[in-house]
Amino acid sequence: MKVLLIGHYGKGNLGDDAMLAGIRTAFPDKHELRVVASRPIEGIETYQQRPLELLRAGLECDWIWMGGGSIIHDEGTNPRFKHRGLIQALVVFFVAVVTRCQFAYIGMGLGPLRHRWKRRVVAFLFRQADYVSLRDSASVDEWRRCDPSNESLVHRTFDSCVALQLRSENRDPDSNEMSGWPCLGGTEVGGTPTEIGLNIMPYFRVYEDDPQRDEHLLNLVVDALRKSLADGTTVRLFTFNKKDEESERAFIDEARGRLSDFVDTDVLSYATPRHTLEEIERCDAMIAMRYHGSMMAYLAGVPQVVLGYHEKCIALARDIGCPPRAVIDIRHLHSLDSLAAAVTGIQQDPGAYCASLPLSAARHQFESSYFPHDFVS
């Protein structure tokens, strides 16, 4: 069978690239995967996201899948982000109806949805779909609010990037332990992490048109690191976008300028999910704001502090078993105390900041529920 995959692919960012790589890794060889993307993708037939192009693709395929990632939500104040995903989901439905394709919403992050009418539309679309899988507990909770009487309609799965293969021999997928202390490589037992990865982004400017909150966050992060980092530490700052459409690189550069006054720094530009994963594996600890920054730290078996800017980040931390001390909800962060305490704690006891869910369990949940069951069998 031929499957058309629709998402935010081809934009050159870690999350979508990693999800697509995971889907391609797990996709059954007996079927053919095609994708709608903003640029050609090597080794796969690609369509542009235009109405006539989608209709042509639908006529050529047996299935249309929309996913994965945070697509349907009404987060923030920017209409471009609040409504785009629901419009795309409606387009997928209409193309499937016109072309008589089976269709599914797969590995999707759902919500938050604050408007009742949106929940009703989502409930309608999901009831019409041939299959629905949601990637985290917060999305399942949102679905319960959309249609309490049809909880069993959706399948709880895991983000597809867990299918990425690890190069490090230290990571045991059946455990959360690596060489040295639990889930930490590159440092001897009893030592202090010498390389700490950091990813932050200007979320509040992009989604809520509030750059002052980003400035406040950056001040808190820099001050917490200044207060808490051990001597001799290097901070490795990660960018997760090839394009600067969300001004992440400028934000990272600003952070580096402030950190360089008291600590060695290194900026790692995004290239591919594999490259990012390998570089995070080299870190002794990770402070991650982006969802897939946390996912990469989990895959690499690196202890982490999660800077949760969205319910999906909090849910991911909960789903992979991060202890509460490792999760900082930056939506309600007003002082540096909790963040400074976490930075101190991850240096003094890295094992206490590790996710407890074995990678094998996450992969099993992904493999058993991400794709439509009939399609896989």
C-alpha positions, 0 to 999 in steps of 0.5 A: 500500500501507498501512504501519504504522510502530512505534517510540518516536514522539510522545514529543517528543525530537529523535532519534525526531522527526528519524527520523520526519521523514526517513522521511516525507521519503523515503516514496514518495508512492504508498503511505500511511504510518501510525504508532503514537505516544504522541500524535497527529502532524499530517498522519498517521494515528496509532494508540495502542500498545495490543494491540487497537489494534495488531491493528486497525491490522495488519488495515488495513495491508499492511506493519508496520515496526518502527524506526528507532533503538536499540530492541533492546539490553540496555544498563544496569541498568534493566529498563525499558530493557533488555527493552522493545525486544525485547518490542516486536519480538516483539509486531510479529512476532505481530501480523504473523502474526495479521494476515498482514501483511508485516513488517520491522525498518528502520533499527534500531540493534541491541545491545549484546546480552550475553545469548545467549538474546537473540541467539537470539531476535533471530536468529529474528525477523530470519529471519522478517522480510521485510526488515531494515536496520541503521543503523550498523556496530556494529549489523551487527557485533552481528548477526554475533554473533547469526547468523554464518551469515546475515550477508547477511540484513541490509542496512546503511543510514544513520539516516533523519534524513540525508533532512532537507533543509538550509536553509543554502546553505553546505552542499554535500552532495557535499563535507564543505566549507563556506565558510571552512575545511573544513566550517565556516561562520560564521567567517573562515579563521584565526579562532577559533570564537566559538559552541560548541554543547554537549549532555550528558545524565545517561546513567549515572543513567537507564540504570545508576542511577549518578548519581555517574558523571554528576556526575563527567562534568559536572565533567570537561566543565566543567573541560575547558571552563574550561581550554581555551575562548578568551576571548569564546566563547559556549557554547550548551547544547542540550536534545533533549527536550520532556519532562523524563523523563530529567532532561536539562534539569536536567542542562543547567541545572546545567552552565549554572550552573557554566559561567556563572562564566567564559563566556557561555552560552545554553540552547536548548530543543528544539522541532523537528528543523528548529529544532535543525538551524538552531540547530546550523548557527549554531554554529562547533563542536559538542560532542555526547553524544547520537547525534542531536546528532552527526547534526545536527552532521554534517548542518549541516557543523559540526566536532564532538567526539563524547562517546561514551557508547554503542557506537552513538555511537562507530560513528556517528563512525566511519561518518561519518569523524570522526577519532580525535581528535574522539571521546572515549569517556566510558565510560573517561574518568577525567581531563580531559586528552583532552577538554581537548585536543579542545576546544583542538584544535577551536578551533585547527584546526576543519577537523581535527574534521570528518566526511569522509563526503560527505552525498550518500554517506550519503543514497545509502546510506539511499535504497538500503537503508532501505526494503524493495527491492520496496516502493520499486521 
